[in-house]
């Protein structure tokens, strides 16, 4: 096979009839080490692009098309993870005005929370422009030199740390990632008591706001666990509580059964898949990057993590996956 033939075959394999987009927050406020934020202006441009040049579809609609093995080309599904308040107040009005459906995956333990998710509070405390004391209450194994230079504002955790503060944040995040919700909350609270800095500016939805969001005609509410802990390597009872519990919480708030789920942090294993199926979930999303084909399993849909891109940049990404 010639190089040109190999390239053409590779591109055709890559191209998919559909992609699922993964958003989180609809603000470009910093710090944002995990690139979770998309500005309101960029999101409005994204939705206009989808309506103009692609085929927006709901997650439930795509699931039916995968099951029938007939997916119309250039299909794009919008999803948003976690349950930030701006999902209702920023994203939903834009989606409604353009008639673009979306699924919002909500971590129910954060509903009505006075604070933010632990990773957001951690970023605000360590990566802000305030001074850090030399003596910090850190998780076991994490070291801090006290060299309190400011973090690089544009640093993201997919790159090597640029400063000692970036390294401190990443090491602390890694230490807390699988620590469990109680340990995470305690660690962040201890740091908050020691650092005279501002808190996170990323509030989560209230129960009333979840119910309001669910009543919108273009919206589907999906579950995202109770405590947003990774579901791989956990015992079966804990996984069941996270999956079934979050579905039950949302059904109680919205008055509707829950048929979709997004694995927190994208982490899953055989036990997590079994719990999702046992909960009656029809479609589950991962964070594995990829397009959706007719043979894609409905309990492990890949998604594309959308960053704070211009509409032109998003169009380039969609064309890469979907073709022209």
Backbone bond lengths (Angstrom), bond angles and torsions (degrees), N, CA, C in turn:
res aa  C-N    CA-C-N  psi(-1)  N-CA   C-N-CA  omega(-1)  CA-C   N-CA-C  phi
1 X - - - 1.465 - - 1.530 109.40 -
2 X 1.321 116.19 135.20 1.457 120.10 177.47 1.516 110.34 -70.67
3 X 1.359 114.97 164.57 1.462 118.89 177.53 1.516 110.99 -60.63
4 X 1.350 116.25 -41.12 1.472 120.03 -179.64 1.521 111.04 -63.54
5 X 1.345 115.82 -39.15 1.456 118.84 178.49 1.514 112.34 -67.54
6 X 1.345 115.72 -40.67 1.465 119.57 177.40 1.526 110.70 -61.87
7 X 1.350 116.27 -43.62 1.464 120.14 -178.54 1.530 110.19 -63.27
8 X 1.351 116.71 -44.26 1.458 120.36 -179.15 1.526 110.53 -62.72
9 X 1.331 116.79 -41.42 1.466 120.21 179.54 1.516 110.85 -65.91
10 X 1.334 116.93 -39.99 1.468 120.88 178.99 1.518 111.10 -63.42
11 X 1.331 115.99 -43.45 1.466 120.23 179.60 1.520 110.58 -63.73
12 X 1.324 117.50 -41.85 1.452 119.69 -179.06 1.526 111.43 -65.67
13 X 1.333 117.09 -35.09 1.463 119.86 175.86 1.517 111.14 -66.12
14 X 1.328 115.10 -37.75 1.445 119.40 -177.59 1.513 111.42 -68.74
15 X 1.316 117.52 -40.28 1.451 121.03 -174.68 1.524 110.96 -62.69
16 X 1.300 114.34 138.08 1.459 121.22 -178.87 1.518 108.71 -126.34
17 X 1.319 118.10 157.21 1.463 118.84 176.04 1.524 113.35 -75.31
18 X 1.339 117.33 -18.92 1.464 119.33 -175.30 1.519 111.06 -147.64
19 X 1.323 115.58 154.34 1.457 121.95 170.30 1.520 108.44 -135.74
20 X 1.325 114.88 153.58 1.462 122.22 173.71 1.518 107.26 -112.67
21 X 1.321 116.80 123.72 1.456 122.30 179.67 1.521 109.91 -90.30
22 X 1.331 116.34 141.07 1.461 122.05 -179.93 1.527 109.62 -117.28
23 X 1.314 115.63 111.91 1.460 123.08 173.04 1.526 109.01 -105.38
24 X 1.332 115.79 172.44 1.460 121.76 174.78 1.528 109.66 -136.21
25 X 1.331 115.15 -78.77 1.468 120.90 -179.30 1.518 110.49 -106.56
26 X 1.333 115.56 155.40 1.458 120.41 179.81 1.524 109.29 -117.85
27 X 1.314 113.89 64.36 1.453 124.13 177.64 1.518 107.32 -159.53
28 X 1.326 116.07 149.96 1.468 119.19 177.52 1.524 111.38 -104.51
29 X 1.337 116.07 21.66 1.465 120.20 178.97 1.524 110.02 -64.26
30 X 1.306 114.86 149.95 1.468 120.58 178.90 1.527 109.34 -116.40
31 X 1.351 118.02 165.19 1.458 127.14 0.93 1.525 111.78 -74.11
32 X 1.337 114.67 152.35 1.458 121.01 -178.18 1.523 108.88 -143.64
33 X 1.335 117.79 68.02 1.466 119.79 -173.26 1.522 114.57 -66.11
34 X 1.327 117.82 -19.11 1.468 119.91 -178.64 1.518 112.62 -103.88
35 X 1.327 117.18 11.44 1.475 122.04 177.38 1.526 111.47 54.04
36 X 1.330 116.18 47.68 1.460 120.96 -178.47 1.519 113.10 -89.72
37 X 1.318 118.11 -17.59 1.451 121.39 -172.52 1.519 114.15 -94.82
38 X 1.326 115.67 138.42 1.465 123.41 170.90 1.520 106.11 -126.11
39 X 1.325 117.85 127.40 1.454 120.43 -176.86 1.515 110.84 -63.13
40 X 1.331 115.76 155.41 1.462 120.52 178.52 1.523 110.81 -59.42
41 X 1.348 116.85 -39.75 1.460 120.07 -179.68 1.522 111.65 -64.88
42 X 1.341 116.72 -44.67 1.459 119.38 179.04 1.526 110.80 -65.34
43 X 1.327 117.78 -39.98 1.462 118.90 -179.49 1.523 110.92 -63.33
44 X 1.314 117.73 -40.54 1.470 120.16 177.10 1.528 110.42 -59.90
45 X 1.328 116.27 -39.26 1.458 120.12 177.14 1.531 111.03 -66.63
46 X 1.332 117.18 -39.02 1.458 121.35 178.78 1.527 110.67 -60.84
47 X 1.322 115.96 -48.24 1.468 119.69 -176.50 1.523 110.72 -65.52
48 X 1.328 117.64 -39.21 1.461 120.62 176.77 1.528 110.63 -62.65
49 X 1.338 117.06 -39.64 1.463 121.11 177.28 1.524 111.22 -62.31
50 X 1.327 116.84 -45.29 1.467 120.23 -179.43 1.525 111.11 -60.90
51 X 1.311 116.12 -42.21 1.459 120.06 -178.94 1.518 111.72 -69.46
52 X 1.311 116.68 -32.41 1.467 121.15 -175.86 1.531 112.97 -83.04
53 X 1.329 117.12 -40.64 1.462 119.57 -166.53 1.524 114.55 -119.67
54 X 1.333 117.97 -5.81 1.455 120.45 -176.36 1.528 110.15 -132.11
55 X 1.312 115.25 -172.66 1.461 120.54 178.98 1.518 108.95 -116.73
56 X 1.342 117.81 92.33 1.469 119.18 178.09 1.532 110.22 -67.24
57 X 1.322 115.22 139.30 1.462 120.38 178.84 1.519 108.61 -143.13
58 X 1.318 115.88 158.01 1.461 119.89 174.97 1.525 109.24 -79.40
59 X 1.324 115.83 161.80 1.463 120.36 177.58 1.529 110.49 -63.71
60 X 1.327 116.62 -40.12 1.460 120.08 178.64 1.524 110.92 -63.64
61 X 1.325 116.48 -38.72 1.461 121.15 178.32 1.526 110.64 -64.14
62 X 1.338 116.26 -45.16 1.464 120.06 178.24 1.533 110.55 -62.62
63 X 1.325 117.19 -40.50 1.465 120.00 -179.82 1.527 110.99 -60.10
64 X 1.317 116.58 -41.10 1.455 120.05 177.27 1.517 112.34 -64.40
65 X 1.321 116.14 -37.76 1.465 120.17 179.85 1.527 111.52 -71.15
66 X 1.327 117.31 -36.25 1.464 120.24 174.79 1.530 109.61 -64.13
67 X 1.326 116.73 -43.92 1.468 120.38 -179.64 1.525 111.65 -61.43
68 X 1.336 116.15 -35.61 1.470 120.68 179.09 1.527 112.15 -85.99
69 X 1.351 115.29 -5.72 1.470 121.87 -178.29 1.528 111.68 57.98
70 X 1.322 115.57 39.67 1.469 121.34 176.12 1.530 108.32 -141.87
71 X 1.320 116.16 90.57 1.457 121.73 -178.73 1.524 108.88 -106.58
72 X 1.309 118.96 117.51 1.464 120.12 175.35 1.526 110.67 -60.03
73 X 1.307 116.61 143.51 1.455 120.76 -177.57 1.522 111.52 -67.54
74 X 1.328 114.39 155.60 1.468 124.09 176.87 1.530 111.79 63.20
75 X 1.339 115.29 31.81 1.462 120.76 175.71 1.525 109.40 -81.94
76 X 1.327 116.54 133.85 1.461 122.36 179.56 1.522 109.15 -132.34
77 X 1.326 115.39 129.90 1.469 122.40 178.66 1.522 108.78 -113.01
78 X 1.324 116.97 135.83 1.465 122.97 178.43 1.528 109.20 -100.37
79 X 1.327 116.58 127.33 1.463 121.67 171.84 1.523 108.92 -130.79
80 X 1.309 116.41 157.03 1.467 121.87 175.92 1.521 108.47 -140.42
81 X 1.321 116.64 133.14 1.463 122.43 -175.04 1.525 112.51 -100.41
82 X 1.315 114.93 155.27 1.463 127.17 164.59 1.516 113.92 96.49
83 X 1.334 119.08 -50.20 1.458 120.27 -179.46 1.506 114.07 103.21
84 X 1.329 116.37 44.67 1.460 120.53 174.77 1.532 110.43 -74.37
85 X 1.318 115.80 151.46 1.458 120.79 -177.15 1.520 112.54 -62.61
86 X 1.329 117.10 -30.92 1.463 118.70 -179.03 1.530 112.27 -69.79
87 X 1.336 117.80 -11.90 1.463 119.62 173.71 1.528 110.35 -59.00
88 X 1.324 116.31 -40.72 1.462 121.69 178.66 1.517 111.78 -79.20
89 X 1.334 116.90 -47.28 1.462 120.19 -168.31 1.526 114.20 -87.55
90 X 1.323 118.24 -18.61 1.467 121.05 179.32 1.523 111.31 -113.93
91 X 1.328 117.26 -54.10 1.464 120.40 -173.60 1.525 112.97 -73.57
92 X 1.320 117.14 -46.48 1.464 120.07 -173.04 1.529 113.04 -59.24
93 X 1.337 120.55 -43.56 1.465 118.70 178.28 1.529 113.16 -61.16
94 X 1.326 117.15 -37.58 1.467 120.73 179.14 1.522 110.38 -66.30
95 X 1.325 116.75 -45.80 1.459 120.89 178.69 1.523 111.48 -61.70
96 X 1.324 116.63 -43.72 1.453 120.57 -179.37 1.515 112.64 -63.89
97 X 1.336 116.27 -40.71 1.464 120.10 -179.41 1.519 112.09 -64.00
98 X 1.342 116.46 -31.79 1.465 120.90 -178.97 1.529 112.66 -96.78
99 X 1.330 117.04 -5.58 1.458 120.15 -179.39 1.513 113.71 68.65
100 X 1.334 116.61 32.65 1.462 121.45 -179.24 1.524 108.65 -102.32
101 X 1.329 118.80 122.54 1.470 120.81 -178.85 1.523 111.39 -75.55
102 X 1.331 115.76 159.79 1.467 120.63 178.73 1.515 109.17 -155.10
103 X 1.334 114.81 154.25 1.456 122.25 172.77 1.519 108.53 -113.20
104 X 1.322 116.62 128.42 1.458 122.52 178.32 1.526 108.52 -108.18
105 X 1.328 116.06 114.63 1.459 122.40 179.08 1.523 108.80 -91.06
106 X 1.334 116.61 120.96 1.459 120.99 -170.15 1.522 111.01 -116.69
107 X 1.311 115.61 128.77 1.459 122.65 173.41 1.523 107.44 -84.52
108 X 1.321 116.66 109.24 1.466 119.35 -165.26 1.523 114.16 -73.19
109 X 1.318 118.47 -21.83 1.459 119.31 177.88 1.516 113.17 -66.24
110 X 1.343 117.08 -18.48 1.463 120.73 179.91 1.524 113.15 -91.04
111 X 1.332 116.93 -6.88 1.465 119.67 179.57 1.527 109.89 -64.82
112 X 1.329 116.12 134.34 1.468 122.94 -178.73 1.524 112.86 65.31
113 X 1.308 117.49 16.55 1.463 119.93 179.61 1.522 110.46 -75.37
114 X 1.344 118.06 137.53 1.470 120.00 177.37 1.526 112.48 -75.28
115 X 1.315 117.56 -15.23 1.456 120.97 -179.03 1.512 111.92 -111.47
116 X 1.315 115.98 -152.12 1.450 122.39 179.03 1.521 109.08 -125.09
117 X 1.312 116.18 179.76 1.452 119.76 174.61 1.519 109.69 -62.94
118 X 1.334 115.87 150.09 1.459 120.03 -172.94 1.526 112.21 -59.72
119 X 1.335 117.78 -36.54 1.466 119.47 -178.32 1.534 111.77 -69.50
120 X 1.328 117.30 -30.15 1.464 120.42 176.36 1.526 111.08 -71.78
121 X 1.338 116.05 -43.18 1.463 119.21 178.04 1.521 110.91 -64.97
122 X 1.321 116.16 -39.27 1.460 120.07 178.60 1.526 110.54 -61.56
123 X 1.312 117.04 -43.57 1.467 120.54 179.00 1.520 111.11 -64.05
124 X 1.340 117.17 -42.69 1.457 119.87 -179.92 1.527 111.71 -63.53
125 X 1.337 116.14 -36.85 1.461 119.94 -177.87 1.525 112.49 -74.31
126 X 1.316 117.17 -42.38 1.467 120.06 -172.68 1.518 112.53 -92.73
127 X 1.333 117.97 -35.64 1.460 120.61 -173.03 1.527 113.45 -97.86
128 X 1.325 118.18 1.64 1.458 120.25 176.81 1.516 111.45 -68.37
129 X 1.339 115.65 176.64 1.467 119.23 -177.84 1.526 112.89 -91.97
130 X 1.325 117.98 10.36 1.456 121.76 177.22 1.534 109.47 -84.34
131 X 1.324 115.74 163.18 1.466 120.73 -179.94 1.526 110.34 -74.61
132 X 1.321 115.62 150.34 1.458 121.56 174.63 1.519 109.27 -110.90
133 X 1.329 117.72 136.83 1.468 119.44 176.48 1.527 110.71 -69.65
134 X 1.302 116.01 157.32 1.467 120.53 -179.74 1.519 111.49 -69.33
135 X 1.330 116.31 -30.04 1.466 120.97 -176.54 1.526 108.86 -106.40
136 X 1.317 116.99 104.97 1.458 121.91 -178.53 1.528 110.35 -116.49
137 X 1.340 117.92 141.91 1.478 120.53 175.65 1.524 109.35 -78.83
138 X 1.324 116.69 96.73 1.453 121.51 -173.23 1.528 111.43 -110.05
139 X 1.327 117.48 156.53 1.464 120.03 176.32 1.524 111.13 -60.64
140 X 1.302 115.60 155.56 1.462 121.06 179.93 1.521 110.84 -54.70
141 X 1.308 115.66 131.88 1.456 120.68 177.23 1.510 114.67 94.27
142 X 1.338 117.83 -13.27 1.467 121.03 179.79 1.519 108.80 -93.15
143 X 1.308 116.80 131.33 1.466 122.06 -178.21 1.524 110.18 -116.10
144 X 1.323 115.09 146.80 1.476 121.68 178.76 1.520 108.27 -133.54
145 X 1.328 115.98 124.95 1.466 120.38 -175.69 1.516 112.96 -81.99
146 X 1.336 116.31 -15.59 1.457 119.08 -176.25 1.510 113.39 86.01
147 X 1.327 117.85 1.23 1.467 121.57 176.97 1.524 107.58 -77.76
148 X 1.314 115.80 95.92 1.464 121.04 -165.10 1.516 113.41 -94.39
149 X 1.326 118.20 42.81 1.459 118.13 174.77 1.524 109.30 -69.20
150 X 1.321 116.09 155.36 1.459 120.31 -176.42 1.521 110.66 -67.41
151 X 1.328 114.97 150.80 1.449 119.80 174.14 1.522 109.30 -71.32
152 X 1.327 116.46 151.42 1.459 120.71 172.50 1.519 108.11 -70.55
153 X 1.335 117.35 122.77 1.460 121.41 -172.53 1.528 112.54 -58.88
154 X 1.316 117.27 -32.68 1.461 120.43 -175.53 1.526 113.04 -93.75
155 X 1.349 117.61 3.23 1.457 118.84 -177.54 1.520 111.36 -65.54
156 X 1.332 115.87 137.43 1.457 122.07 173.99 1.516 109.29 -126.53
157 X 1.321 115.74 152.70 1.457 121.39 -169.59 1.519 114.01 -73.53
158 X 1.336 117.65 -2.30 1.455 119.31 173.84 1.531 111.68 -86.76
159 X 1.351 116.69 3.61 1.462 122.39 176.03 1.521 109.21 -120.53
160 X 1.316 117.75 157.90 1.467 119.23 175.49 1.532 110.46 -58.74
161 X 1.332 118.00 146.25 1.471 120.48 178.70 1.521 112.08 -55.77
162 X 1.348 115.19 139.13 1.467 120.56 179.93 1.520 112.01 -91.03
163 X 1.327 117.24 -26.82 1.457 122.06 -177.47 1.520 109.28 -136.94
164 X 1.324 116.14 171.31 1.465 120.21 176.77 1.526 111.64 -62.23
165 X 1.323 116.94 -33.32 1.470 119.44 179.17 1.525 111.10 -69.44
166 X 1.326 116.91 -38.45 1.455 119.53 174.97 1.532 110.28 -60.85
167 X 1.322 115.80 -44.28 1.468 120.40 179.21 1.526 110.77 -63.34
168 X 1.327 117.20 -39.10 1.460 120.88 178.42 1.520 110.82 -63.60
169 X 1.320 116.37 -44.71 1.464 119.28 179.19 1.518 110.62 -60.15
170 X 1.328 116.88 -48.86 1.455 120.22 -175.94 1.527 111.37 -63.79
171 X 1.326 117.42 -41.92 1.465 120.65 179.76 1.525 111.13 -65.38
172 X 1.328 116.92 -39.72 1.467 120.54 179.72 1.519 110.40 -68.75
173 X 1.327 116.50 -42.21 1.469 120.29 177.06 1.519 110.48 -59.21
174 X 1.311 117.14 -45.61 1.461 120.93 -179.89 1.527 111.45 -62.45
175 X 1.331 116.82 -37.44 1.462 120.70 179.71 1.527 111.67 -68.66
176 X 1.337 117.19 -30.32 1.462 120.85 -175.50 1.525 113.80 -96.43
177 X 1.321 117.41 -12.57 1.466 121.65 -171.22 1.525 112.28 -53.31
178 X 1.309 117.82 -44.48 1.461 121.74 -178.80 1.535 112.37 -109.86
179 X 1.311 116.67 20.22 1.462 119.50 -174.13 1.520 113.61 -77.83
180 X 1.312 118.69 -15.84 1.458 121.17 -176.57 1.517 110.63 95.27
181 X 1.332 118.39 152.29 1.464 121.66 -172.57 1.523 114.25 -62.26
182 X 1.335 118.10 -37.57 1.467 119.17 -178.61 1.527 110.47 -67.03
183 X 1.325 116.67 -44.93 1.465 120.17 179.42 1.519 111.43 -65.84
184 X 1.314 117.33 -38.02 1.460 120.68 177.81 1.526 111.39 -62.96
185 X 1.325 115.88 -46.58 1.471 120.15 179.66 1.521 111.49 -62.79
186 X 1.336 116.43 -42.03 1.465 120.24 -179.19 1.521 110.95 -65.50
187 X 1.331 117.05 -41.11 1.458 120.67 -179.57 1.517 111.24 -65.06
188 X 1.321 117.05 -42.84 1.469 120.44 179.84 1.524 110.12 -67.80
189 X 1.323 117.58 -39.50 1.463 120.77 178.92 1.526 111.07 -62.81
190 X 1.332 117.36 -39.86 1.459 120.66 178.66 1.526 110.98 -64.43
191 X 1.314 116.47 -41.52 1.461 119.86 177.77 1.529 110.84 -66.19
192 X 1.331 116.37 -40.83 1.463 120.15 179.78 1.515 111.35 -60.55
193 X 1.325 116.49 -36.82 1.468 120.22 179.73 1.523 112.03 -70.70
194 X 1.334 116.99 -20.28 1.464 120.73 -176.63 1.522 113.94 -100.07
195 X 1.327 116.46 -16.56 1.467 120.46 -173.49 1.519 109.32 -114.90
196 X 1.303 116.16 124.30 1.466 121.60 178.95 1.523 108.79 -87.60
197 X 1.327 116.11 68.11 1.461 120.68 -179.31 1.509 111.00 -129.03
198 X 1.312 115.78 171.92 1.458 120.42 -179.61 1.516 109.87 -77.59
199 X 1.324 115.83 153.32 1.445 120.80 178.88 1.518 111.54 -85.34
200 X 1.313 115.67 -179.43 1.457 121.10 -179.31 1.526 110.62 -67.13
201 X 1.321 115.00 146.79 1.462 121.23 178.52 1.524 111.48 -107.26
202 X 1.305 117.44 27.93 1.457 120.74 -175.71 1.520 110.38 -121.78
203 X 1.342 118.61 74.66 1.468 121.04 -178.00 1.519 111.93 -69.15
204 X 1.334 114.43 158.57 1.462 121.57 -179.50 1.529 110.28 -104.33
205 X 1.315 115.06 168.44 1.463 121.38 -176.82 1.528 112.26 -67.67
206 X 1.309 115.49 148.85 1.464 121.10 169.21 1.528 108.39 -89.01
207 X 1.326 116.15 168.67 1.455 119.76 177.31 1.520 111.89 -61.22
208 X 1.326 116.22 -41.52 1.470 120.11 178.13 1.526 110.71 -61.96
209 X 1.325 116.82 -39.35 1.462 119.83 -179.69 1.526 111.64 -69.34
210 X 1.328 117.68 -35.88 1.463 120.19 175.57 1.527 109.94 -61.28
211 X 1.324 117.25 -45.11 1.460 120.88 179.23 1.524 111.02 -63.41
212 X 1.331 116.87 -39.21 1.465 120.93 177.73 1.520 110.71 -63.56
213 X 1.327 116.72 -45.17 1.459 121.26 178.99 1.524 110.94 -61.14
214 X 1.328 116.68 -41.07 1.467 121.19 -177.54 1.522 112.50 -65.78
215 X 1.323 117.48 -26.27 1.466 120.22 -178.82 1.530 113.21 -78.38
216 X 1.309 117.55 -11.94 1.460 120.11 -179.51 1.524 109.48 -71.39
217 X 1.333 117.85 135.79 1.471 120.53 -169.82 1.521 115.22 -66.89
218 X 1.313 118.59 -21.72 1.465 122.00 -176.63 1.526 112.00 -98.82
219 X 1.335 117.48 6.76 1.467 122.37 -171.65 1.522 111.35 -109.48
220 X 1.328 115.46 137.83 1.461 122.47 165.99 1.525 107.80 -117.01
221 X 1.312 116.87 137.29 1.458 121.68 176.18 1.521 109.03 -100.90
222 X 1.322 116.12 124.98 1.449 121.61 177.54 1.517 110.81 -117.08
223 X 1.317 116.35 162.51 1.462 121.71 -178.08 1.526 110.73 -91.72
224 X 1.343 114.51 153.55 1.472 121.05 -176.49 1.528 110.62 -143.28
225 X 1.347 114.68 31.91 1.459 119.52 -177.24 1.515 111.59 80.88
226 X 1.316 115.60 167.18 1.462 119.71 177.24 1.521 111.87 -86.84
227 X 1.306 117.48 -44.84 1.469 120.61 -172.88 1.523 113.02 -114.95
228 X 1.312 117.27 9.04 1.464 123.26 178.42 1.520 112.39 59.10
229 X 1.295 117.90 28.26 1.459 119.40 177.24 1.518 109.60 -86.17
230 X 1.332 118.33 147.70 1.471 120.56 177.30 1.526 110.37 -62.16
231 X 1.316 116.91 135.31 1.459 121.61 -171.09 1.519 114.03 -91.84
232 X 1.320 117.81 -2.56 1.457 118.32 175.72 1.521 109.74 -83.71
233 X 1.315 116.86 150.05 1.466 124.31 177.41 1.531 113.30 65.64
234 X 1.331 118.02 21.72 1.465 121.54 174.49 1.524 109.19 -105.13
235 X 1.335 117.02 158.00 1.459 119.38 177.32 1.526 109.84 -70.90
236 X 1.323 115.16 158.77 1.450 120.78 -173.97 1.512 114.41 -60.33
237 X 1.326 117.14 -37.00 1.466 120.32 -178.96 1.518 111.00 -66.10
238 X 1.332 116.76 -40.37 1.464 120.28 -179.86 1.522 110.77 -67.74
239 X 1.319 116.73 -42.42 1.460 120.21 178.66 1.525 110.17 -62.57
240 X 1.320 117.02 -43.55 1.465 120.29 179.21 1.516 111.20 -61.91
241 X 1.330 116.67 -40.23 1.464 120.13 178.58 1.524 111.08 -63.57
242 X 1.328 116.40 -41.23 1.464 119.86 179.63 1.527 111.16 -65.39
243 X 1.326 116.84 -45.26 1.464 120.46 -175.62 1.524 111.02 -76.56
244 X 1.321 117.03 -58.82 1.465 120.37 -177.80 1.526 110.39 -64.55
245 X 1.340 116.36 -38.65 1.463 119.58 -178.35 1.508 112.59 -63.06
246 X 1.317 117.47 -44.43 1.468 119.05 -178.82 1.523 110.80 -68.32
247 X 1.331 117.26 -36.16 1.461 119.67 176.24 1.529 111.08 -63.78
248 X 1.331 116.23 -43.04 1.465 120.27 179.55 1.523 111.26 -65.80
249 X 1.333 116.77 -40.34 1.469 120.16 178.24 1.526 111.05 -58.83
250 X 1.312 116.61 -45.81 1.462 120.76 -177.04 1.521 111.55 -71.37
251 X 1.329 116.84 -37.71 1.461 119.28 177.02 1.524 110.69 -62.03
252 X 1.327 116.42 -37.84 1.459 120.47 178.10 1.528 111.44 -65.55
253 X 1.334 116.98 -40.97 1.464 120.94 -177.75 1.520 112.49 -73.34
254 X 1.316 116.73 -37.42 1.461 120.06 -172.01 1.524 114.04 -101.08
255 X 1.339 116.65 -17.49 1.455 119.57 -176.03 1.509 113.56 75.48
256 X 1.342 116.55 15.52 1.463 120.54 -177.42 1.524 109.78 -132.46
257 X 1.329 117.47 146.55 1.469 118.91 176.05 1.524 110.44 -69.09
258 X 1.309 115.36 155.56 1.464 121.80 -179.70 1.524 108.83 -104.50
259 X 1.327 116.01 128.67 1.464 120.36 -176.09 1.526 113.05 -117.97
260 X 1.341 117.87 -0.98 1.464 119.69 -177.93 1.521 110.12 -133.85
261 X 1.323 114.91 155.12 1.457 121.26 -175.56 1.523 108.65 -147.71
262 X 1.322 116.37 144.51 1.468 121.82 171.78 1.518 107.59 -121.01
263 X 1.334 116.63 127.38 1.458 121.06 -179.33 1.530 109.80 -67.74
264 X 1.336 118.83 122.32 1.471 120.57 178.06 1.522 111.43 -57.15
265 X 1.313 115.99 133.15 1.471 123.01 -176.16 1.527 111.73 59.60
266 X 1.317 117.08 8.72 1.455 120.51 -177.33 1.512 114.64 74.34
267 X 1.339 117.68 3.61 1.468 121.65 -172.77 1.526 110.58 -82.27
268 X 1.323 115.67 128.41 1.459 120.15 -179.99 1.523 109.58 -155.18
269 X 1.317 114.92 158.23 1.459 122.48 174.54 1.526 107.35 -148.40
270 X 1.322 117.10 -169.95 1.459 119.96 -176.95 1.524 111.69 -60.27
271 X 1.341 117.26 -38.58 1.460 120.10 179.34 1.512 112.52 -65.28
272 X 1.328 116.89 -38.33 1.461 120.55 178.44 1.524 110.68 -67.46
273 X 1.324 117.02 -42.30 1.458 119.76 176.84 1.525 111.01 -60.43
274 X 1.334 116.49 -42.75 1.468 120.24 -179.76 1.525 111.21 -63.18
275 X 1.336 117.19 -40.64 1.461 120.60 -179.82 1.520 111.12 -66.07
276 X 1.318 117.35 -38.78 1.458 121.69 179.37 1.524 110.23 -64.63
277 X 1.315 116.45 -43.87 1.471 119.58 178.64 1.523 110.70 -65.57
278 X 1.332 116.31 -40.65 1.467 120.08 -179.32 1.520 111.82 -65.00
279 X 1.333 116.85 -27.56 1.463 120.99 179.62 1.519 112.58 -80.46
280 X 1.318 117.26 -1.31 1.462 120.37 179.51 1.514 113.83 81.82
281 X 1.325 116.70 16.80 1.462 120.98 179.62 1.525 109.39 -70.55
282 X 1.316 116.77 130.79 1.458 121.54 -179.09 1.518 112.70 -88.32
283 X 1.330 116.55 -32.46 1.462 120.16 -177.58 1.520 108.76 -144.48
284 X 1.331 116.49 134.53 1.465 121.54 179.65 1.523 109.12 -129.91
285 X 1.323 115.46 142.86 1.459 122.06 -175.41 1.525 110.65 -111.65
286 X 1.319 114.95 143.44 1.452 122.41 174.95 1.527 108.90 -107.01
287 X 1.320 116.15 -171.39 1.463 120.95 170.65 1.524 110.93 -112.46
288 X 1.330 116.51 11.11 1.459 120.72 175.74 1.522 108.34 -66.80
289 X 1.322 116.13 129.98 1.458 119.28 -176.88 1.520 110.54 -79.19
290 X 1.325 116.42 130.99 1.455 119.67 179.29 1.511 111.86 168.74
291 X 1.324 115.40 170.28 1.449 121.65 176.19 1.511 110.83 -93.05
292 X 1.328 115.43 169.27 1.459 122.31 -179.03 1.523 109.06 -106.41
293 X 1.333 115.30 125.97 1.458 122.64 178.69 1.520 109.27 -114.59
294 X 1.319 115.69 171.78 1.470 120.38 179.49 1.519 112.23 -61.40
295 X 1.339 117.30 -27.77 1.465 120.66 -178.32 1.525 113.47 -92.46
296 X 1.320 117.72 0.61 1.466 120.46 -179.02 1.523 110.34 -65.03
297 X 1.340 116.92 135.73 1.463 119.56 177.62 1.523 110.07 -70.89
298 X 1.324 115.90 136.14 1.460 120.89 -176.72 1.531 112.85 -70.98
299 X 1.317 117.91 -14.71 1.461 119.82 179.03 1.525 112.56 -99.89
300 X 1.332 115.86 13.63 1.473 119.71 176.76 1.516 109.96 -153.00
301 X 1.340 116.59 54.03 1.461 119.74 -179.50 1.526 110.15 -70.19
302 X 1.319 117.48 131.30 1.466 119.96 174.15 1.525 110.11 -76.08
303 X 1.326 115.79 161.42 1.469 120.38 178.02 1.528 110.23 -142.34
304 X 1.313 115.24 163.35 1.460 122.50 176.11 1.520 108.45 -107.99
305 X 1.322 117.09 119.56 1.466 122.23 178.56 1.528 108.87 -73.44
306 X 1.326 116.66 114.48 1.461 121.95 -179.87 1.521 109.34 -87.64
307 X 1.304 115.89 127.33 1.464 121.87 175.97 1.524 109.86 -102.06
308 X 1.307 117.45 -173.21 1.468 120.95 -176.12 1.530 110.10 -77.95
309 X 1.324 113.74 65.84 1.452 121.72 -176.04 1.523 111.36 -91.30
310 X 1.310 115.88 155.18 1.453 120.88 166.23 1.528 108.55 -70.60
311 X 1.338 116.74 166.34 1.462 119.91 177.26 1.524 110.77 -63.58
312 X 1.321 117.09 -34.82 1.467 119.97 178.62 1.528 110.80 -64.01
313 X 1.326 116.08 -41.45 1.466 119.39 179.00 1.529 110.61 -65.51
314 X 1.340 117.64 -43.27 1.464 120.09 177.18 1.526 110.22 -61.41
315 X 1.321 117.17 -40.44 1.457 120.67 178.51 1.525 111.13 -60.87
316 X 1.327 116.67 -40.68 1.466 120.32 176.87 1.530 111.19 -60.47
317 X 1.341 115.84 -44.42 1.464 120.42 -179.96 1.524 110.57 -63.63
318 X 1.314 117.46 -44.93 1.463 120.64 -179.40 1.529 111.01 -64.48
319 X 1.321 116.67 -40.17 1.466 120.08 178.67 1.537 110.20 -64.37
320 X 1.330 116.46 -35.32 1.462 119.83 179.60 1.525 110.14 -62.00
321 X 1.329 115.90 -42.76 1.467 119.81 -177.16 1.520 112.88 -83.06
322 X 1.336 117.27 -36.62 1.463 121.24 -172.12 1.515 114.00 -100.73
323 X 1.314 117.98 -15.82 1.450 121.03 -173.90 1.518 110.56 82.90
324 X 1.282 115.77 175.19 1.478 120.07 -177.38 1.517 111.30 -89.94
